[in-house]
Amino acid sequence: MGSVHSEHNPLGKTSDYPDTYDASLLFPIDREESWRAAGEKRSEVAFFGVDIWNGYEVSWLNSKGKPEVCIGEFRVPAESRFLIESKSFKLYLNSYNQTRFDSADDARRQMEIDLSAAAGAHVTVAFHAPDAEFPSAPEAILLDEQDVELSVYEPDASLLTTVSGAEHDGWVCSHLLKSNCPVTGQPDWGSLYIHYNGKKIDPEGLLAYVVSLRQHQDFHEQCVERTFRDIMKQCHPESLTVYARYVRRGGLDINPFRTTDPQAEALNFRGFRQ
């Protein structure tokens, strides 16, 4: 198990980029670590979900030495004990570049074995053709066109309120999501999709809350879980799904999906910025 600030964490450090297979490059981090550092508990609100990673630079050599390329789709269960630090994930994928496999399925199975061991739960891996089409994003009400004055740039759950006598059942979204890496401080950009059923959440307050993450330092997964928790505690929807589609960095994008519905399907759609 690694720590965010461990000397072994490759994030923020100069790294060699090995191109022959090495599973030891993967660096797992306890999902509870960020919550403990903030004096909070991840278990305060129950949810189901998955972290969907898309790898756009996945390659290996076939048995004749010919390169194979694909888009990798990696699904890490939200209930896994560990998340995988993103730079270590990239280094691990790069280690396949000059490694021979008899078939694409052999390479895929090896990734499933290694990623599952690192996450502490079964990780599924799917390979897609480089020109594969992603599903369309759900139709959603865009929050960003509101003409509002905003000044809070650290998470503030009190911004979330409901509208008396109004109900809502559907998707809303904002493309103004930004948070910062807890190690390097680099910005992480994304789009946030929220589906809920229940009392209508005040749109101005919801947009203000999304923007309040702008200076917050945390991993993608924790930012989504914090948003999920705060909406549940402040607005008490009958059902809730929070889904972030983050812009790729280093050939990877990370897309945490958290929901109250154990049967909800996390469609791996792709935004234009991804």
C-alpha positions in Angstrom: 0.0 0.0 0.0 1.3 3.5 -0.9 0.7 6.9 0.6 0.0 10.1 -1.4 3.2 11.6 -0.1 5.3 8.5 -0.1 8.8 8.8 -1.5 7.9 5.9 -3.7 4.9 7.7 -5.3 6.1 8.6 -8.9 3.8 11.6 -9.2 5.7 14.9 -9.4 9.1 13.2 -9.8 11.3 12.6 -12.8 10.8 9.1 -14.0 12.3 6.6 -16.4 9.8 5.3 -18.9 10.5 1.5 -19.2 9.1 -0.2 -22.3 9.3 -3.8 -21.1 6.7 -5.3 -18.9 6.9 -4.4 -15.2 3.9 -4.9 -12.9 5.8 -3.4 -9.9 5.4 0.1 -11.4 1.7 0.2 -10.2 1.3 2.3 -7.1 -1.9 1.7 -5.1 -3.2 4.3 -2.6 -5.7 3.6 0.1 -9.0 5.3 -0.8 -9.5 6.2 2.9 -6.2 8.2 3.0 -7.6 11.6 1.8 -10.6 11.3 3.9 -8.6 10.6 7.0 -6.3 13.5 6.3 -9.4 15.8 6.3 -10.7 14.2 9.5 -13.6 12.6 7.7 -14.8 9.1 6.8 -15.5 7.8 3.3 -18.2 5.5 4.8 -20.4 8.4 5.9 -22.6 7.9 2.8 -23.2 4.6 1.0 -22.8 4.4 -2.7 -22.1 2.0 -5.6 -19.9 2.7 -8.5 -16.9 2.3 -10.6 -13.8 4.3 -11.8 -13.6 4.1 -15.6 -10.1 4.7 -17.0 -9.6 5.1 -20.8 -6.0 4.6 -22.0 -5.4 6.0 -25.5 -1.7 4.9 -25.7 -2.0 1.2 -25.2 0.4 -0.8 -27.3 2.5 -4.1 -27.3 4.2 -6.3 -29.8 2.6 -9.4 -31.3 4.5 -12.7 -31.5 6.2 -11.6 -34.7 7.3 -8.3 -33.3 4.6 -6.2 -35.0 3.1 -3.4 -32.8 -0.5 -3.6 -31.8 -2.4 -0.5 -30.6 -5.8 0.0 -29.0 -7.8 2.0 -26.6 -8.0 0.3 -23.3 -11.0 0.6 -21.0 -10.3 -0.2 -17.4 -13.1 -0.5 -14.8 -12.0 -0.4 -11.1 -14.8 -1.1 -8.6 -15.5 1.8 -6.2 -15.6 -0.7 -3.4 -11.9 -1.7 -4.0 -9.7 -0.8 -1.1 -7.2 1.0 -3.3 -7.2 3.5 -6.2 -4.2 3.4 -8.6 -2.1 6.5 -8.8 -2.3 7.8 -12.4 1.3 8.3 -13.3 2.2 4.8 -12.1 -0.7 3.5 -14.3 0.8 5.3 -17.3 4.3 3.9 -16.5 2.8 0.5 -16.2 1.0 0.7 -19.6 4.2 2.0 -21.2 6.0 -1.1 -20.0 4.0 -3.1 -22.5 5.4 -1.2 -25.5 8.3 -3.5 -26.3 6.8 -6.7 -24.7 5.6 -9.6 -26.9 2.3 -11.3 -26.4 0.9 -14.2 -28.4 -2.5 -12.5 -28.6 -4.3 -9.4 -27.6 -6.3 -11.5 -25.1 -3.0 -12.5 -23.4 -2.1 -8.9 -23.0 -5.6 -8.0 -21.7 -5.6 -10.8 -19.2 -2.2 -9.9 -17.9 -3.5 -6.3 -17.3 -6.6 -7.6 -15.5 -4.4 -9.8 -13.2 -2.0 -6.9 -12.3 -4.6 -4.2 -11.9 -6.8 -6.4 -9.8 -3.9 -7.2 -7.5 -3.1 -3.5 -7.2 -6.7 -2.4 -6.6 -7.6 -5.2 -4.2 -10.7 -6.1 -6.3 -11.5 -7.5 -9.7 -10.7 -5.0 -12.4 -12.1 -5.6 -15.9 -10.1 -4.6 -19.0 -11.6 -4.2 -22.5 -9.7 -3.3 -25.7 -11.3 -1.2 -28.4 -10.1 -0.3 -31.9 -8.4 3.1 -32.2 -11.3 4.4 -34.3 -14.1 2.9 -32.1 -17.1 5.1 -31.4 -18.0 6.0 -27.9 -21.6 6.2 -26.7 -23.3 9.6 -26.7 -23.5 11.7 -23.5 -26.9 11.7 -21.9 -29.2 14.7 -22.6 -28.7 17.1 -19.7 -29.7 20.6 -18.5 -26.6 22.7 -18.8 -26.0 24.7 -15.6 -23.2 26.9 -17.0 -25.3 29.5 -18.9 -26.6 31.0 -15.6 -25.4 34.6 -15.1 -24.3 34.3 -11.5 -21.7 36.0 -9.3 -19.3 33.4 -7.7 -16.6 33.8 -5.1 -16.2 30.5 -3.3 -13.4 28.2 -4.6 -13.2 25.6 -1.8 -15.9 23.0 -1.3 -18.9 24.4 0.6 -21.8 22.1 1.1 -24.0 25.0 2.4 -24.2 26.2 -1.2 -26.6 23.3 -2.0 -30.2 24.0 -1.3 -33.6 22.8 -2.6 -36.4 24.8 -4.3 -39.6 24.7 -2.3 -42.4 22.9 -4.1 -40.4 21.9 -7.2 -39.3 18.5 -8.3 -36.7 17.1 -10.7 -36.0 13.8 -12.4 -33.1 13.8 -14.9 -29.6 14.9 -15.8 -27.9 18.2 -15.2 -24.3 18.9 -16.1 -21.5 21.5 -15.9 -18.3 21.8 -17.9 -16.8 24.1 -15.3 -15.4 21.3 -13.1 -11.8 21.9 -12.0 -9.9 20.4 -9.1 -6.2 20.2 -8.4 -3.8 17.2 -8.0 -3.1 16.7 -4.2 0.6 16.1 -4.9 1.7 18.4 -7.8 -1.1 21.0 -7.6 -1.6 20.7 -11.4 -5.2 21.4 -12.5 -7.6 18.6 -13.4 -10.3 19.7 -15.8 -13.6 17.9 -16.5 -17.3 17.8 -16.9 -19.7 16.8 -14.1 -22.9 15.0 -14.9 -25.5 14.6 -12.1 -28.8 12.7 -12.3 -31.2 12.9 -9.4 -34.8 12.4 -8.5 -36.5 14.4 -5.8 -36.7 18.0 -4.6 -35.2 20.3 -7.2 -31.8 21.5 -6.3 -31.3 25.2 -6.7 -29.4 25.5 -10.0 -27.4 28.5 -9.0 -26.3 26.9 -5.8 -25.5 23.6 -7.6 -23.3 25.5 -10.1 -21.7 27.4 -7.3 -20.9 24.1 -5.6 -19.3 22.7 -8.7 -17.2 25.8 -9.0 -16.3 25.6 -5.3 -14.1 22.6 -6.2 -11.9 24.9 -8.3 -9.0 25.2 -5.7 -9.6 21.9 -3.9 -6.7 19.5 -3.9 -7.8 15.9 -4.1 -7.9 12.9 -6.5 -10.6 12.7 -9.1 -12.3 9.8 -7.2 -12.5 11.7 -3.9 -13.9 14.9 -5.6 -16.8 12.9 -7.0 -17.4 11.1 -3.7 -17.4 14.4 -1.8 -19.9 15.9 -4.3 -22.1 12.8 -3.9 -21.9 13.0 -0.1 -22.7 16.7 0.1 -25.7 16.5 -2.3 -27.1 13.5 -0.3 -26.7 15.2 3.0 -27.9 18.6 2.0 -30.6 17.9 -0.5 -31.8 14.3 0.3 -32.7 13.2 -3.2 -34.6 9.9 -3.6 -31.9 8.7 -6.0 -28.6 10.2 -7.1 -25.8 9.6 -9.6 -22.6 11.8 -9.8 -20.4 11.1 -12.8 -17.3 13.1 -13.7 -15.7 12.9 -17.1 -12.2 14.3 -16.6 -10.0 15.6 -19.5 -7.2 13.1 -20.3 -3.6 13.7 -19.1 -0.7 11.6 -20.2 -2.9 9.4 -22.4 -5.3 8.5 -19.6 -8.6 9.9 -18.5 -10.3 9.0 -15.2 -14.1 9.0 -14.9 -15.5 8.2 -11.4 -19.1 7.1 -11.3 -21.0 7.1 -8.0 -24.7 6.2 -7.5 -27.4 5.1 -5.1 -28.6 2.5 -7.6 -26.7 -0.8 -7.6 -28.2 -1.6 -11.1 -27.2 1.7 -12.7 -25.0 1.4 -15.8 -22.0 3.6 -16.2 -21.9 4.4 -19.9 -18.4 5.1 -21.1 -19.3 8.1 -23.2 -16.6 10.7 -24.1 -16.7 14.4 -24.1 -15.2 16.6 -26.8 -12.3 17.6 -24.6 -11.4 14.1 -23.8 
